[in-house]
Amino acid sequence: MSTSPHSGAQISGAQIRQQFLDFFATRRHKVLPSASLVPEDPTVLLTIAGMLPFKPIFLGQQQTEVPRATTAQKCIRTNDIENVGRTARHHTFFEMLGNFSFGDYFKSQAIAWAWELSTQIYELPPERIIVSVFEEDDEAFAIWRDEIGIPPHRIQRMGEKDNFWVSGPTGPCGPCSELYYDFHPELGDATIDLEDDTRFIEYYNLVFMQYNRDADGNLTPLANKNIDTGLGLERMAQILQKKPNNYETDLIFPIVETAAQIAGIVYKNADDTTKISLKVIGDHIRAVVHMIADGITATNEGRGYILRRLIRRVVRHGRLIGINHEFTLQVAEAAIALSESAYPKVRQKADTIKNELQKEESRFRETLERGEKLLDEILSKVSDRVSGQDAFVLYDTYGFPLELTQEIAEEKGLTVDADGFEAEMKIQRERAKAAHKTIDLTVQGELDKLAETIQATEFLGYSQPSSQSKIQLLLVEGEQVKSAEAGTQVQVVLDQTPFYAESGGQVGDRGYLSSESALIRIEDVKKESAFSVHFGRIERGALQVGDPVTAQIDLACRRRAQAHHTATHLLQSALKKIVDDHISQAGSLVSFDRLRFDFNCPRSITPDELQQIEELVNTWIAEAHTANTHIMGLTEAKEKGAIAMFGEKYTETVRVLDVPGVSMELCGGTHVSNTAEIGIFKIVSESGVAAGIRRIEAIAGTAVLEYLNVRDNIVRDLSDRFKVKPEEIPDRITTLQTELKTTQKQLDILKGQLAVAQADQLLTQAEAIAGFKVLIAQLEAVDPESLKTAAEQLLQKIGAGAVVLGSIPEAGKVSLVAAFSPTVVQKGLQAGNW
């Protein structure tokens, strides 16, 4: 039972989470770990809801391994980031506790368990719970009234906007029922307004996914009805811990207190503005810690930009409360300590988290300084008002809050166009809301409409290079067609295929589909949910839906991709052994002609290390290690030390590639059966692609031969041009460089002498001004150094005075040199400043 405050003892956030999971585990729900914040779904940047990991199951495109599940899911939403810290319960990072039924129990049982959990486990007084139902859902209304015993006046019927859940314009949908907690029951039931968030807080949402909506808006009952629920952990903590807002619960407040201590502030004595900043720091740093732990790094686009923006807001709000030194590592440690029991990964990745934070905070502080300089420039150009657009650029690009711009402007006797600023903010906010409004459970176009009528594509390519298949779906420019003729670009979905679909960084196979009447060249294959979509061109004949075809991959291309994929695994192992065991993958590309491996590392790899890595990989290749593929449970694989690849989502049963003694990774790609099949491995380049992210590009197998042939031709050409042996080319180049430098020095001397000679002719143009001689003139086509020499020579000849010379050394460039005598400098004039 609960140790809720209603029974005298305070319950912790960790206990609330565990009691929820335990409650449903005893009711035959499989407890699943939180999915990564980096979702498999390409339609969203981050995991924004507890049900998102189950999208393919709700669509009917993936078979569930369990009929019931329960999770504590990490989520991030930033579409209403401006409300964070200002309201009692808005967050960017939050935990959603959920119980899910995949065609098993439905409405009556879900409602009964929600009530039991609320009143018996969390011991919420029944008289403090109000429920809402969709206005047309008489079934749910009756269950709450007749089976649970809620008085009818405490069951609120709400419209479609509030109580009908949709995944998107089309797809699964259904009514929902929400549970609200009443903070002020003494106000009575006469005028219940669930929009009054000072009195009511929604804490549990039950979605009854029972319909499918088509493009015309028609609702059809689903064959398998599903349950999707979400209970907000932070909201329940606020209720049970009797706090005025989520931020003062034990899930967040220790971070807030840490920030307050750093700033020398006592939270309870702080004004409202200071408390907002402290709450923003407490909220955002939780999001930042979990995002970095899940492999996200700060960049200028996508989820990387969201991370960067959150870090910058933390720094900015620290500055607003008087923290003028680096502090994010301290608040991050507080966040890690709070989360590590439920999410051990944040402690395992603590060094990575802190390194990323330190770099970003340091850089942003420099950016803030540049922003202040820009603001100074803006203020110097306006006479009365800073435009809203300028204020927004300062906010969006440099992290300057409007209030800081206003404060600095006020010191100069200026105002800021706040309305114009809000107009710019509204434009950005609408863009963000449009991107985050719903979770689109549908996938690409016509494929979605037929998802329930065609079978998932079975992949045979691990063991078969060809197969006898049937065309299930034919698309031309995304539109479904029944047939297509020669010359047409088509997308084909088969019932089974040997073609590997692009996944895990490996490109899709190439090859052919052939029938009695047609030949289709396949150029790429992509995965769309449970279907492999073959992109190609009909070379001859005509193709129809239902036609039997022979699917044949290009074996040469497949072998090249396999060599590069297995070489990628060996490369990661070599990096861990030679550079740092904590290195982890941050992205990859495995193609027919090369491989690209991105990894987390705070420094560049030295030439000596690169040579060692290359030699070690080639040693493993020469040793002819067997590459074994095993199918096993995910837990067993991790216990054996298998490394999970970046960005991949794994089911309970996984495929493991094991090169004994060398590498073991979870991987669904295609690989060689023995490392000797790779042939040879060559690193082509190493570079940085983002803060803390390095990239190695390499080649393997026959691609190395092509690489060497190109370079051999270059060496032959240089040998012929220089008339030397290949091994003598470096010495010959060194000799030429030395000769060139000597010649250049001689040329510079001559240019200087020529400039001085030209300048001497200008002495007669010097004018007397206030007792000084001043010479201002232009020389034709003189480089900067020679111009400087000429100015110095002229100054010596005119004595006390100033020389200003200009020249156009080449098209599009202007050189300007000023030289002042000591007597001029004593007057307060400096040539450099001038």
N, C-alpha and C positions, 0 to 999 in steps of 0.2 A: 504494500500500500504506500501511498505518498506521504512524505513528510512536508506537506504543503503548509503555508502560513495559516490556512483556515483551521488547521489542527494544532497550531501553536509553534511549530518549528519551521524554519525557512529551508526551502528546497533549492539546491543549486541548479544552474543551467545544465551541467553535466548529468545530474540526476534526472532532470526532465527529459533529456535526450534518451538516456538509457531506459527509463521507464516506458517511453513510447515504443522503442524497439522491442523491449522484453514483452510488452503487452501483446503485440502482434506476432511475435515469435511463438508465444504459447498458443496462438490461434492459427498455427500451421503456415505462417508467412516466412519466406526465406529472407533472412537479414542480409542485404547486399551492401557492399561498401559504396561510399560516395564516388560518383564518376568524376573525372577531371573537369576543371573549369574550361578546358579546351574541348569543345564538343565535337563529336563525329559529324553532326549535322552541319553542312556547309552554309545553310541559310542564316545562321546566327554566329556571331563572333565568340560569344561566351555562353556557358550554361546558365540560363536565366530562369529555369523552373525545375522543380523536383521531378517532373514527369518527362523532361526532355530526353534522358537516356533511353526511355522506353518507346520512343517515337516509332521505330519500325514495327514493334509489336502491336501498338495501337492501330497502325495502318494495315495490319494483316500481312505485311511483307516479310516478316521474320517470325519463326516459331518461337514461342516462349519456352524456356527450360523449366519454369516453375509456374503454377497457376496463381500463386500469391507471392507478393514481395513487399518488403518494408525497407525504407532507407532514411538516412539523415544526409541530405544532399546539399553540398556547397553551391551557392548561387551568387551571381553578380548581375545587377541592373544599374545602369547609369543614365537612363532616359530622364529621370527627375532628380539629377544630382544636386540641383540648386536647393532642394528641400532638405537635404541631409543636415542634421544639426538644428534645423529650424522647427521641425515638427517632432512629435514625441516618438515616431516610429518609422520614419523613412531611413533606408540604408542603401548603400551600394552592395556590401557583402551581407548575406544573411543565410541562415540554415533553414531548409524546409524539410520537416519531418513528414513522411508520406507512407500511406498503405495503398497497395495497388492490387486489383483483381483483374486477371486477363481471361475473361469469359467464365469466371467461377462464380463467386457470390455477387450480389448486386444491391439494389437500393435499400431494401429492408435491413439486411445485415450490416451494411455500411453505416446506416443511421444508428442502429442499435449499438454498435461498437463505439462510434463517436461519442454517444451519450454515456456509455459505461466508462470510457476512458476519462471523459471530462468530470463526471460526478463521483466515480468510485476510486479511480487512480489518482487524479489530480485534486479530487475532493472540492470541486467548484460547487457552491450552493446552487441547486437547481433553479431557485427563484432569481438568480442573477444571470441566467442564460436565456437569450433571445435567439430565435432561429428565423432564417429567411428561406423562401422557396421561390422557384420560378412561378409566375402568375398563372400559368396553364398546367402546372404539374400537380394535379389533384392527388396523384398517388403518393407523392412525398408528403403533401400536406396531411393526408390521412394517416400515414405512418407516424408522423410526429405527434399528431393529436390522439390517435387511438392506441398505438402500440407503445409509445413513449410516455404519453400523458401530458403533453404540453398544452396549456390552455390555448384555445384558438386565437385569442387576441394577442398572444405572444409569438404567433407564427405569422411573419410578415410576407405577403405576396409582393414580389418585385418584378420589374420588367426585364425584357431581354438584355438591355444594356448592363444590368447588374447581375442577373442570375441565369444567363444562358451562355455556356462556354462554347467558343468556336476555335478551331485550330487555324482557320484561314478562310478565304472565300469559299473553298470547297473542302470536303473531307469530314472526318469524324467530329461530332459535336453532341451537345446534350445539355439538359438543365442542370443546375447546381443548387446546392443548399448550403448555407453558411451559418456558422455558430458565432454569436457575439456575446461578449462579456459586458455586463452592466456595472459601471463603476459607481453609479448613483441611483440605486433602486428606490431610495427615499423619494425620488421625484415622481414615482408612480407610473402606471401603465396607460394613463389617459391619452398622452401625446407622445407615443414612441416614434422617434426619428433616428433611424440607423445611420443617417448622414452626420449626426452630431458626434464627432470623434472626441469631444471632451467627456462624453458620457459612455459611448459604446466603442468597443474595439473588436473587429473581426479577427478571430484567432484560428478558425478551422474551416476549410472549404472542401465540400464533397462534390465532385463532378461525376455525374451519371452519364457516361459516354454511351448513348443508346441509339444515335442516328448517324446517317451519312448524308451530307448535303451535296447535291450535284450543282452543276454550273447554272441551272435555272432556279436554284433556291429550293428545290423539292427535297423533303426529308424522307429518308427510307430507313426503317429499323435495321440496325446491325444484326447480323446473324449471331455474333458473340458480343454481348454487352460487357463493358469494362468499367472499372472504378478507378478514379484517379483522385487522390486527396492530398491536401497540404495543410500542415499545422505549422505556423511560424514559431520557431523556437524562441526568438527574442521577444515576441509578443506574449507568449505564455510565461516567460520568465518575468516580464513586467507585471503580469497579473499575480502570479504566485508569490513573487518577492515584494509585492506592494510598493512598487516604485512609480514615480510620476512619469517616467519615460523609459524606453528601452536602454538608453545609454547608461543609466545608473544601475543596471543589473550587473551581476557578477560576470556576465559574458563580455562586457565592454568596459565597465568602470575602472578596473585596474589599469587599463591603458590610458584612460582619461586622467587618472590620478598621477601616472608617471609623467605625462606631458605637463600637468599642472606643477608638479615638483620641479621639473626642469625650468619652467618659466618663473618659479618662485611665487606661485599663486595657490591660494586655498580655494578649492572649487566652490564650496558652499558660500563663500564670501564674494565670489566673482559676479560681475554684472552679466546681463543677458548676452551681450555681444561677445564677451570673453568665453562664456560657456558654449556658445555656438562653435567657436573656433576649436575649443577642446573636444567637443563632440565630433566635429569633422575629422580631427586627427585620429580619434579613437575608432571611428567607422572606417576611414580610408585605409589606415595601416593594416587592418584585418584583411581587407581586399588585396592589398599589395602583397602581403606575406603569402597568401594562398596562391595568388596568380604567379608569382615568381617560383614558388615550390612546384607548380604544375608546368613549369618550363617556359613561361612567357617572359620575354625580355622587353625592355623599353625601346620603342622605335617611333617613327613618325607616321605610322599607318596601322590600320586594323586594331587588333587587341593590344598590340604593343603600344599604340598611341593612348589607348585607354589607361594602360598601366602608367605611362609617363605622365598623363594628365592627373591621375590620382596622387602620384608621388609629389608632383608640383603643388597640388592643392594642400597637401600635408605641410610642405615647407612654407608655403605662403601663409597658412593659418598659424604656423609656429611663429613666423615673423610678426604677424598681427598682435600676438600676445607677448611680444618682447623677446623671443628666442632668436638671437642674432648669431648663433653658431650652429654647427651641424649637430643634429639631435635624433635623426630618424632611426639610428641603430638602437638607441635605448628604448624607444617606444616599440620598435619591431621585436625586440627581445621580450617585452611584456606580452605582445600578441602571440609570439611563439609559445611562451610558457603557458598561456591560457588554452592554446589549441592542441598542444602536442599529445595529450592523452587520447583525444578522439581522432586526431590526424597526425600520426607519428612522422609523416613525410616532412612537415614543416621543421621539425628538429633535425632530421637527416639533411635537409637542404639549408640549414641555418647559415652556413658560410656563403653559399650562393646568394641567398636572400640579402645578406648584409653587404656583400660586395656590390651587388646591383644597386642597392639603396645608396651606398656611399658615393658611387660614381654619379648617379643621377642627381643626388642632392648637391654635390659639389658643382656639377655643371649648371644646375638651375640657379644656384646662388650667383654664378657668373652672369647667367642670362638676366637675372633680376637687375644686376648692375647695369647691363646694357639697356634694359627696359627703362631704367631711371634716366639714362642719358637720352633715350628717344623721347621720353616725356618732357625733359628739359628743352629739347629741340622744338617739340610741339608747342610748349608754353611760350617759347620765345617768338613764335610766329603768329600767335593769336592775341587780340587786344582785349577780348572780353569773355570768350566762351570756347571750351574744348568741344569739338564735335562728338556726337555719339559714336560715329564710325571710328574715330581715332581712339576713343576710350575703349571700344570693343576690341580693336587690334591689340592694344596694350593688355587687355584681359585675356584674350584668346591665345595670343602668341607668347606673351611674356608672363602671364599669370598674375597681372596686376588687377586686384579687385577694384571695382568701381569706387568703393569708399576710399581707397588709398589714393587713386587719381584725384578724387574730389578734395581730399585733405591737402594734398600737395598744391593743387590748383588754387585752393582757398588762401593758402599762404601767400600766393602771388596776386591775390585780389581778383581771381578769375572764377568762373563757374564751369560746370560740365553739363552737357546736354544729356541728362539722365533718360529722358523719353526716347531720344535717338538711340542711346545705348540699349534700352529695353527692347526697342524694335529690332535691333541686330540680334539680341539674345533670343527673341521670339522666333526669328527665322531659323537660328541654329537648333532651338528646342523642338520646333516642328519637324525638322529633319531627323532629329534623334528619336522622337516619338514614332515617326513613320517607320523607322528601322526596327524599333523594339516593341511595337504595339501588341503583336500576337506572335505566337510560335506557329510557323507555317509547317504543318505536318504533311503537306503534300509535296511531292517532288516534281520533276520536270513534266509539264504539259500533258500531252496525250498519254504518256506512260502512266501518269497518276490515275487517269480515268479507268484504265484497264487493269490496275494493280490487283483487283480482286477477281479478275476473270482469266488471267494468264498465270502460269506457274513460274516460280522463281527459276532463274537460270542455274543449272547444275554445272559446276566447274569440274572438268575431267583432266585438265592440263597437267596435273602433277605426274600422271602416269601415261597419258595418251597425247600424242602430237596431232591426232586427227580424230574426228567423230562423225557419225551419221546423225544429223540433227534436223529439226523442223523449224521453219520460220513461224514464230508466234505473232510478231508485230513488225510492221514495216512503216518507217517514217521518212518523209521528205520535207526538209526544212522545218522539222518539229511537228508537222501535221501528219496524222494517220492516213495512209493510203492502202488500197488493196493490191496494187501492182505498180511496178516501175520498169522503165525501159533503159536500154544501153545509153551511157553518157550521164546518167543521173547519179547525184550524190545522195546516198541513202544511209539511214540508221536502222540496223536490224537487231531484233531480239530473238534469240534462239531458246529452245527448251533446254539444251545442253551444249556445252562448248569446250574445246581444248584451249581457247584463247584466254590468256591471262588479262584481266581488266586492271587498268592503272590503279595501284593501291600501294600504300606503305612506301611511297617514293619510287617504286618501279613502274616504268612506262608499260603501256598495253602492248600486247603482241601484234605483229603484222602477219599477213598471210592471205588466204583465199577462201571464198565460199563458192562451191560449184554444184551445178545441177545439170540435168540433161539439156536444159535450154539456156543456161546463163552462167556467167563467170563474174564474180564480184571480188575486186581487190580490196582487202581490208587494210586500212592505214592506221587505225587506232581502235582501242577498246576501252570504254570507261564504265565504272560501276555506278549505278543509280539504284540505291537501296538494295533489293535482292536480285536486280537484273543486270546482266552484262549487255551493254549497248555497243554494237559493232559499227564503226564508222567506215564507210567505204564508197567505192564507185563501181557501178555496173559496167564492166568492160565489153560485154557482148550479151545478146539475148534479152529476155525479160524475166522478171522475178515477181512471184505472187505470194501473198500470205498463205501459209499452209504447205508451201513447197518443201519437199525433202531436199536437203543439201549435204554435201560433204564439206566439213569444216577442217581446213588444213593450215596449221601455223607455219611460218617461215622458220625452219629449224636453225638456220644460220643466225638469224636475229635473236632467237630465243637463247642460243648458246652464248652469244655475246652478252646478253642481259644477265644470264645466270652467272657468268664469270664476274661481271661487275658487281652483282649483288652479294655474292659470297665474299668477294674482295673487300666490300664495304664492312662486313662483319669483322674480317681480319684486321682492317684498318682501325676500327674502334678498339679492338683488343690491344693492338700495338700502341695506340695513343695512351691507353690506360696504364700499360706497363712502363712506357718510356717517359711520358710527360707527367701524368697525374691520374691516379686511380679514381678521382672524383669526376673525371670528364664524363659528360652525358650528351647524348645526341640532341640536337636542336632542329633537325631537318635533314632531308637527303633527297638525292635524285639518282636513280639508277636507269641509265639508258643504254642503247646499243653501242654507242661510241665512247662513253665516259661515265664516271661516277662523280658525284659531288656530295661531300659530307660536312654538315655544319654541326658545330659542337660548342658547348659552354667552356670557355677558357678565358681568364682575364688578361692573358698576354699572348704575344705572337710566338710561334714555334720556331726555334733557332734552326739554321741550316744544318748544324750537326745533328739535332734531334730528328729533322726530316730524313736525313740520310739513314739514321738508325732505324727509324720506322719503316722506311722502304726496304731496308735489308732484312728486317725481322719478318715482314710480310712475305718477302720472296723466299725466306728460309722455310716458313710454314708451307708455302706452295711446293717447294722442292721436296719437302719431307713426305708429301703425298698423304696427308691426313684424310681419313674417311669423314665425309659430312653426313651425319645421320639425322633423319627426320623422325620425330616422335610426336604422337598425339597423347596429351595427358591433361589432367585437371590444372586449372590456373594456379591454385594454391600449391600443388605439388611442384609445378614448374618453378615458381618463385622460391620455394624451399630448396630446390636444387641449384639455385643461383642464376636462373635464366634472366637475362636483361630484357626489360620491356622497351619497345621502340617508341620514339616520340610520336605523339599525336594518334596513336592507335588505340582502339577500343576493343577489349577482349571479352569473349564469352567465357563461360565456366570451363569449356573444353578448348584447349589451345594447341597450336602447332609450334613445335620447338625445333630449331636447327642447332644441332650439337656437333661441334668440331672438337672432339675430346682433347682436353688439356689446353685448348686454344680459345674457344669461344662457345658460348651458349646463349642464344637469344630467342625470344618469342618472335616468330616471323611467318607471315602467310605467303611470302614471295616464292619465286622459283630459284633453285640453286644447283650448283654442280654437285655431283655425288662424291667427288674426291678433289682436294685442293689442287692436285697436279693438273686438273683440267683447266685451271685458270691460266696456266702457262707462265706468265710474267706480269709483274705489277710495277707501275711507274707513277710517281707523284709529279704532277705538272705544275701546280701552284699552291701557295698558301697565302691567305689574306684575311683581313677583318671585314665583316659584313655589317656588324652592329656592335653596340657597346657590349663587351663580354662574349661576343660570338665570333668564332674563327671558322674559316672554310678551307677545306682541302679539296682540290680537284685532282683526279687521278684517272689512269687508264689501265686496262688489263687485257690479256689475251691478244687476239689479232689486232686490236686497236693500237697496241704498243708498236707493232710492226709498221702500221700506217704512220704513226707519229715519228718513228725513227726514219722512215723513208723520206718524209718531208724535210727533216733536219739533215739527212745525208745529202739531199739535193742542194740544200743551202750551202753546206760545207764544200761540196764540189765546185759550186759556182764561185765561192769566195777564193778557193784555191786557184781556179783559172784566172780570176781577175788580178789577184796579188802575185801570181806566178810563184807560189810557194807550196810546200807540202801541207796537208791538213793540220798536222801537229805544230806547224810553224805559224799558223794564222794568228794566235794570240800575241806572239812577239811582234809580228808585222803590224798589227793594229796598235800596239803600244808605241812602236816607233812612229807611226803616222800621227798619233795623238800628240806625242812630244813635239814633232815637227810643226804641227798645227798650232800648238800653244806658243812656240817660239815665234812663228810667223805672226800670230795674233798680237803678241806683245810689241813686235816691231811695227805692226800696223797702227797700234794704239799710240805709240810714240810719234809716228808720222802725222796721225790725225791731230794730236795735241799741238804739234809744231805748226801745222797748217791753221788750226784754230787761232793760235796766238798771233800768227802772221796776219790773219784776217782781222783780228781784234785790234792790232796796232793801228790799223787804218781808221779805227773808230775814235781814237783819242781826241781828234779835233771836234768830235760831236759832244764832248762833255760840257755840261752847263754848270754855272756857278749858282748855288741856291743857299741862302742864309750862311754864307761863309764856307760852304762845302762844295766839292765838285761831284756832280751826279751824272752818270753815264747810263742811258737806257737804250739798248739796241738789239737787233736780231742778226744772228749768223745763219747762213744757209747750210742745212743738212749736217749739223754737228752733233755727235753723240753726247750724252750727259757728262761723262768723265772729261772729255775734251773741253766741253763748255765750262765746266768747273775750273779747269786749268787756265783757260783764257780769262775768266773773271778774276782769278787770283792775280794773274800777271798784270792785268789792267789796273787793279786796285793798287798794286805796288807803284805803278807809274803815275797815277793821278794823286796819290797821297791821301790826305784826309777827305773822305767822301764815301760814295756808295756806287756799286756797279750792279746793274740788273741786266742779264742777258737771256734771250729766248731763242729757241731753235725748233725746227721740225725735223728730227732725225730720220723719220720714215712716215709713210702715210698713216694717219690716224693717231699719231703720238706727238706730244708737245713736251719739250724740256724747258724748264725755267730755273735759273740760278741767280741767287743774290749774294753779294759779298759786301760787308760793311767794315769800315776801318774802326779801330778801337775808340777813336774820338766820337764816332757816330753811336757806337754801342753805349758809351758813357752817357749819352743823351736819353738812354732808355729804349733805343730801337735795337732789335735783334733780327738778323737776317733769316734765321730759321723760322721764327714766329711770323715774320712778314710773309 
